[in-house]
């Protein structure tokens, strides 16, 4: 079995620590100490904590896109229930972003640019997926692009803030939130489902 590299260990530990305690409370020294490695070893792989955060953001985006593409070049057909639950699974894995994205963007213009690019791509993917759902008869055709934009914005805002809204210091996020969040988003889509006679 291939031994996990120090870089991968740092990424995995950082994700765990950021999810548990937040990026403000976790320094590169905390990460190095957690892994029983020297700070120099960590800095060999990452310039600073923001470098780690950006690489985690890149990985989160890649996992979200993989839900849509399934490893291929084209958007694959998934039922709404499957797509929403899979995306929520990725959001849960990287849940510190959904608690802290506003703060992280304020202190890192480069991350802001990555985030805006991600939002635009996610929007395009949702538009393409909704058209697939219409062709399959799973959703109603919408009257115009502004209505599709409204549905897209509502789903995006709700799904990206759901974990943050229900999580607190006294009530940390649990895997159950994936199911709860998916059900909530699917309820938002309910008015757009065709009436079955």
C-alpha positions, -999 to 999 in steps of 0.1 A, spaced: 0 0 0 14 34 -10 23 56 20 4 89 22 27 119 15 33 146 40 15 170 17 -17 149 17 -14 144 55 -12 182 60 -43 187 37 -63 160 55 -53 173 90 -60 209 80 -95 200 68 -103 182 100 -90 210 122 -106 238 102 -140 219 104 -136 214 141 -123 248 152 -123 272 123 -95 288 104 -90 316 128 -82 293 157 -60 269 137 -25 281 128 2 264 107 19 256 140 -12 238 153 -14 218 121 23 208 123 20 199 160 -11 178 153 9 158 128 40 157 149 61 173 121 82 204 122 68 238 109 96 237 84 82 205 69 48 221 65 63 252 49 82 230 24 47 221 10 27 253 17 36 290 19 11 298 47 -23 289 60 -40 307 31 -22 285 7 -37 255 24 -72 271 24 -69 278 -13 -58 242 -21 -87 229 0 -111 252 -20 -97 238 -52 -103 203 -40 -138 211 -29 -146 226 -63 -132 196 -81 -153 173 -60 -185 193 -67 -178 193 -104 -171 155 -103 -207 151 -90 -219 168 -122 -195 152 -146 -189 118 -130 -153 118 -142 -163 123 -179 -164 153 -202 -201 159 -203 -227 167 -176 -243 134 -166 -279 128 -159 -287 125 -122 -322 127 -106 -326 158 -85 -326 138 -53 -293 121 -61 -276 153 -73 -286 174 -42 -276 147 -18 -242 142 -34 -235 179 -35 -245 182 2 -221 154 10 -192 175 -5 -205 206 14 -205 187 46 -169 174 40 -157 210 35 -182 226 59 -158 252 73 -160 271 40 -198 275 44 -192 290 79 -164 312 70 -164 321 33 -173 358 38 -143 362 63 -120 342 41 -128 362 10 -123 395 29 -87 385 38 -78 369 5 -85 385 -28 -72 355 -47 -97 332 -29 -124 358 -38 -115 354 -75 -116 316 -73 -150 318 -55 -165 340 -81 -153 317 -109 -167 287 -90 -201 304 -86 -203 311 -124 -194 276 -133 -219 261 -108 -246 283 -122 -239 271 -158 -239 235 -145 -272 240 -128 -287 255 -160 -276 225 -180 -289 201 -154 -322 218 -152 -326 215 -190 -318 178 -187 -345 174 -160 -370 192 -182 -362 168 -211 -367 138 -188 -401 152 -176 -388 156 -140 -392 194 -140 -414 220 -157 -400 242 -184 -395 277 -171 -409 308 -188 -377 327 -192 -340 329 -182 -348 352 -152 -370 326 -137 -343 300 -142 -318 324 -126 -341 328 -96 -344 291 -91 -306 287 -95 -299 315 -70 -324 302 -45 -309 267 -46 -273 279 -45 -279 303 -15 -299 278 4 -276 248 -1 -244 268 6 -257 283 38 -278 255 52 -251 239 73 -240 273 87 -275 282 96 -281 250 117 -247 247 132 -235 263 164 -208 259 190 -232 239 211 -246 220 182 -218 210 157 -227 198 122 -236 162 119 -239 139 89 -277 140 95 -276 176 82 -269 162 47 -302 145 46 -320 174 62 -305 199 38 -311 178 8 -348 175 18 -351 212 23 -336 220 -11 -358 194 -28 -388 211 -12 -378 243 -29 -378 225 -62 -413 210 -55 -433 238 -72 -413 233 -104 -421 196 -107 -448 186 -132 -482 176 -118 -487 138 -123 -523 129 -132 
